[in-house]
Amino acid sequence: MAGFKGGYGGFGGGNMQNLMKQAQKMQQEMAKAQEELAEAEIAGSAGGGLVEVRVNGKNEFLGISIKPEAVDPDDVEMLEDLIAAAMNDAKEKADALSKEKMGAFGAMGGML
Protein backbone atom coordinates (compact mmCIF):
# COMPACT_ATOMS: atom_id res chain seq x y z
CA MET A 1 0.00 0.00 0.00
CA ALA A 2 3.00 2.23 -0.41
CA GLY A 3 1.51 4.03 -3.42
CA PHE A 4 -2.01 4.59 -1.96
CA LYS A 5 -2.84 8.26 -1.55
CA GLY A 6 -6.54 8.03 -0.73
CA GLY A 7 -8.97 10.34 -2.49
CA TYR A 8 -11.94 9.55 -4.65
CA GLY A 9 -11.03 6.37 -6.48
CA GLY A 10 -8.64 8.06 -8.87
CA PHE A 11 -10.61 11.31 -9.19
CA GLY A 12 -8.74 14.31 -7.88
CA GLY A 13 -10.70 16.97 -6.00
CA GLY A 14 -10.80 19.30 -9.02
CA ASN A 15 -11.96 16.57 -11.37
CA MET A 16 -14.73 15.59 -8.97
CA GLN A 17 -15.90 19.20 -8.80
CA ASN A 18 -15.92 19.42 -12.60
CA LEU A 19 -17.85 16.18 -12.80
CA MET A 20 -20.40 17.47 -10.29
CA LYS A 21 -20.76 20.75 -12.22
CA GLN A 22 -21.33 18.82 -15.44
CA ALA A 23 -23.93 16.63 -13.74
CA GLN A 24 -25.73 19.70 -12.36
CA LYS A 25 -25.70 21.36 -15.77
CA MET A 26 -27.07 18.21 -17.40
CA GLN A 27 -29.77 17.98 -14.74
CA GLN A 28 -30.80 21.61 -15.41
CA GLU A 29 -30.88 21.01 -19.16
CA MET A 30 -32.94 17.86 -18.67
CA ALA A 31 -35.43 19.74 -16.45
CA LYS A 32 -35.71 22.44 -19.13
CA ALA A 33 -36.33 19.82 -21.83
CA GLN A 34 -39.01 18.15 -19.67
CA GLU A 35 -40.69 21.54 -19.13
CA GLU A 36 -40.65 22.18 -22.89
CA LEU A 37 -42.26 18.78 -23.47
CA ALA A 38 -45.00 19.52 -20.94
CA GLU A 39 -45.74 22.84 -22.66
CA ALA A 40 -45.62 21.53 -26.24
CA GLU A 41 -48.90 20.89 -28.02
CA ILE A 42 -48.89 18.22 -30.71
CA ALA A 43 -51.78 17.46 -33.03
CA GLY A 44 -52.49 14.09 -34.52
CA SER A 45 -55.18 13.68 -37.13
CA ALA A 46 -57.05 11.09 -39.15
CA GLY A 47 -59.50 11.03 -42.01
CA GLY A 48 -57.92 14.02 -43.70
CA GLY A 49 -58.47 16.16 -40.62
CA LEU A 50 -61.97 14.93 -39.75
CA VAL A 51 -60.67 14.03 -36.30
CA GLU A 52 -57.84 15.86 -34.57
CA VAL A 53 -56.39 14.94 -31.19
CA ARG A 54 -54.06 17.18 -29.18
CA VAL A 55 -51.50 15.92 -26.68
CA ASN A 56 -48.49 17.49 -25.02
CA GLY A 57 -44.94 16.21 -25.36
CA LYS A 58 -45.46 13.97 -22.35
CA ASN A 59 -48.34 12.18 -24.12
CA GLU A 60 -50.96 13.75 -21.87
CA PHE A 61 -54.31 14.17 -23.62
CA LEU A 62 -55.28 17.83 -24.13
CA GLY A 63 -58.33 17.70 -26.36
CA ILE A 64 -60.12 16.44 -29.43
CA SER A 65 -61.86 18.07 -32.38
CA ILE A 66 -64.38 16.18 -34.50
CA LYS A 67 -65.81 17.72 -37.65
CA PRO A 68 -69.57 17.19 -38.01
CA GLU A 69 -69.17 15.27 -41.28
CA ALA A 70 -67.22 12.60 -39.34
CA VAL A 71 -70.33 11.78 -37.33
CA ASP A 72 -72.51 9.19 -39.02
CA PRO A 73 -74.99 7.60 -36.60
CA ASP A 74 -75.14 4.55 -38.86
CA ASP A 75 -71.36 4.09 -38.78
CA VAL A 76 -70.12 4.83 -35.27
CA GLU A 77 -67.33 2.31 -35.81
CA MET A 78 -65.74 4.57 -38.43
CA LEU A 79 -65.65 7.46 -35.96
CA GLU A 80 -64.12 5.21 -33.30
CA ASP A 81 -61.45 4.13 -35.79
CA LEU A 82 -60.71 7.75 -36.74
CA ILE A 83 -60.31 8.71 -33.07
CA ALA A 84 -57.98 5.77 -32.43
CA ALA A 85 -55.93 6.62 -35.54
CA ALA A 86 -55.68 10.29 -34.52
CA MET A 87 -54.61 9.28 -31.00
CA ASN A 88 -51.90 7.00 -32.41
CA ASP A 89 -50.73 9.73 -34.78
CA ALA A 90 -50.46 12.22 -31.90
CA LYS A 91 -48.65 9.67 -29.73
CA GLU A 92 -46.09 8.93 -32.45
CA LYS A 93 -45.41 12.64 -32.91
CA ALA A 94 -45.14 13.19 -29.14
CA ASP A 95 -42.77 10.22 -28.83
CA ALA A 96 -40.59 11.62 -31.62
CA LEU A 97 -40.48 15.03 -29.93
CA SER A 98 -39.62 13.43 -26.60
CA LYS A 99 -36.85 11.38 -28.20
CA GLU A 100 -35.50 14.53 -29.85
CA LYS A 101 -35.54 16.54 -26.62
CA MET A 102 -34.50 13.81 -24.18
CA GLY A 103 -32.34 11.63 -26.43
CA ALA A 104 -29.29 13.75 -25.77
CA PHE A 105 -29.38 12.70 -22.13
CA GLY A 106 -29.26 8.98 -22.92
CA ALA A 107 -28.72 6.61 -20.04
CA MET A 108 -27.55 9.44 -17.80
CA GLY A 109 -31.12 10.74 -17.62
CA GLY A 110 -32.18 7.82 -15.46
CA MET A 111 -29.32 8.38 -13.04
CA LEU A 112 -29.95 12.09 -12.38
N, C-alpha and C positions, 0 to 999 in steps of 0.2 A: 504494500500500500504506500510505497515511497512516493509515487507520482500522484496520489489522490489529493486534489485541492478543494474538494467540496463543490458547492455551487448548485446549479440547476441542471444537472444531467448534461453538461456540455454547453449549455446556454450561458453566456456571460450576462451580467446584470443589464448592460446596454441592449443586448440582443433581445432579452426577455421584454424589456420596456418597448422596443420597436414592435415586437410580436404582439404585445397587448394593444398598442396603438392601432396596428393594422386590424386586429380583431374588432376593436371598438368601431373603427371606421366602417368595416364591412357590416357590422351589426346595424349601424346608422343607415347605411345605404340599403340594407335589406328592409328595414322598417319603412323607409321612404318608398321603396318599390311596392311593399304590401299596402301602404296607404294609397298609392296610385291605382293599384288593382281594385281596391274597395271603392274608389271614386269613379272608375271607368264604367261607361255604359256601353254594352255591346248588344247589337241587334242581330237576331237570327230570324230568317224568314222562310216561308214555304208557299208553294202555289203561286209563284210570281208576285209575292207580296200580299196575298190574301190574308195570311196570318203572320204576324210579327211578334216575336218574344224578345224582351229585354232582360239582360242579366248584367251583373257587374263582373269585374275581373276575378272575383272569388267564387263565381258560379252561383251567386245568390239571385233568386228570381226577383225582378223589379216590376214587371208588368207584361201585359199582352194586349195586342190590338187585333181585332178580327173585322175584316170588311164585311158588310152585309151580304154581298154576293157569295161569300163563303158558307153562309148558313142556308142549308137545304134541309128542312125538317124530314124529308124522305131519305136523306143520306147523311145521317149524323156521323156515321163511320168515317166518311171522307174528312169531315171537320176534325174529328179526333186524330186522324192520321196527319193532317196538316199541322195541328198543334204539336204533336210528337216530333214531326220533322223539323219544325221551327225551333223547338226546345233543343234538339240534337245539334242543329246548326249553330245556335247561340253557344251551347256548351263547347263545341269544337273551337269556335272563335275565342271564347274565354280561356280555354286551355292553352291555345297558341299564344295568347297575350301573356298569360301567366308564365309559360315556359320562356318567353322572350325576356320578361322582366326578372324572373327569379332564376333562370338558367345559369346566369353568371355566378351565382353563389354556390352552385353544385352541392356536393356533399357537405360542405362547410355549413350550409344553411341549417341543417339539422343539429349541428353541434353548438350553434350560438343561441 
